[in-house]
Amino acid sequence: MVDGLDKLDAHIGATALHLRCYNLLHRRWLEWSGGYQVAIEDTTLRGTKIHAAIAGKDLSEPPKEQDAILHFFLKPRGKANEVVFKPGQIELALVIGEMDYKLALEKREEAYEQTEDGVALHSKVCKLNLGP
Amino acid sequence: MQAGGRTYDNPFPGGYTPEHQAFGLESNKWYGKTVPPRRFPPRNLPVKGTNILSEIAIRVSMGTILPGGRNIKTIGVSSFAVNIEVLCADT
C-alpha cells in the first residue's frame, strides 16, 4: 500500500511531499467518506505536533522547494547547541476545512450503515466513484 | 628525619625544586604529573544540509481543525507508516 514512497530525497520540497501524501490517502479517503471529493488545493499539509503549515491552502508564504520537513529531524546537541541530524519518525496530517469535514460526514452517512460510534458496517448503496 | 630519600630540608632529592632552572621546561617532564587533557568522544558532524545519510519515517493521516480547537482531529482514515530513505551525498 505504501509502495512508491520509499527512497524519497530527504530534501524533498513541500509541494512534492504534499502531492505524495494526498495521493497516498486519496483512495482511502474516498472509501471512508463515501466518495466525497476534496481537491488537493483545499487541503493543508501540517505537522501534528507543530501545526505550522508545510504546504497547501493555509500556507501563507511560498512553499519550500526543498528541505520541507528536514528541520523536524534536526536537534540541538551539546553545550554549543550544535545541530545534528537525528533519525526518527514524525506525524503529518492532511488537514481539510471544517465545512468539507461536515459534508464528508453527511456523505458518509448516506453511503454507509453505521454504528453509533460512526463505524461503517456496510454500504447502503454503491455510489463510490473511485476514479481510475 | 628522612623518608624515601627525602628530608624536610631537601624535599626534592636531586636538587629539583621549583626554583630549579629546568623547572617549567616541558621537555624536562615536569608536567608529566599534570592531569592530561580531557578527551571528549567525537561529536556528530554538524548538519550542513548534505551530510545526511540515514532513514526517516513519517505517518500521515487525514485531519481537520475544529473551530476553537488547538489540536488536529484525526479523521477516520487509518494512518500508516511510511518509511522514507534519505538519500544524499557525504560532504
Interface residues (C-beta under 8 A of the other chain):
Chain A: M1 V2 L5 D6 K7 L8 D9 A10 H11 C21 L24 L25 R28 W29 W32 R46 T48 H51 D67 I69 L70 F73 L74 R77 G78 E82 V83 V84 F85 P87 G88 Q89 I90 E91 L92 A93 L94 V95 I96 G97 E98 D100 Y101 A104 G118
Chain B: R43 N44 L45 P46 V47 G49 N51 I52 S54 E55 I56 A57 I58 R59 V60 S61 M62 G63 T64 I65 L66 P67 I72 T74 I75 G76 V77 S78 S79 F80 A81 V82 N83 I84 E85 V86 L87 C88
